[in-house]
Amino acid sequence: MRHSPDFAAKPIGHFVDPDKLLEARQAGASPSELSKRAWRDEFAPAEPYDPRVLL
């Protein structure tokens, strides 16, 4: 992870919509596949989160 260009480009990671993530998991996606898809922003929330504001 320390030398990953993906991590270097976006160290806070990608925000995901938990409902989209759960739907994909229930459809049969493996945890590894979910991680890859999350990094491609497939589960991005409709409106971006502001990490400075607590949910």
C-alpha positions, -999 to 999 in steps of 0.1 A, spaced: 0 0 0 28 24 8 42 22 -27 8 20 -45 3 48 -71 -35 45 -65 -30 51 -28 -6 80 -34 -32 96 -57 -61 92 -33 -49 83 3 -82 89 19 -97 63 -4 -130 63 -22 -164 70 -6 -190 44 -12 -228 42 -9 -233 13 15 -266 3 -1 -249 0 -35 -221 -20 -20 -245 -44 -2 -266 -49 -33 -235 -59 -52 -224 -83 -24 -259 -99 -23 -257 -103 -61 -226 -125 -56 -196 -101 -58 -166 -113 -38 -150 -90 -13 -120 -87 -36 -142 -77 -65 -160 -52 -43 -127 -36 -34 -116 -33 -70 -150 -19 -81 -150 6 -52 -116 19 -63 -132 24 -98 -159 45 -81 -187 21 -91 -203 25 -57 -199 63 -54 -227 81 -35 -251 102 -55 -237 133 -37 -201 134 -25 -195 132 12 -176 161 30 -151 143 52 -150 174 75 -186 168 85 -196 139 107 -225 119 94 
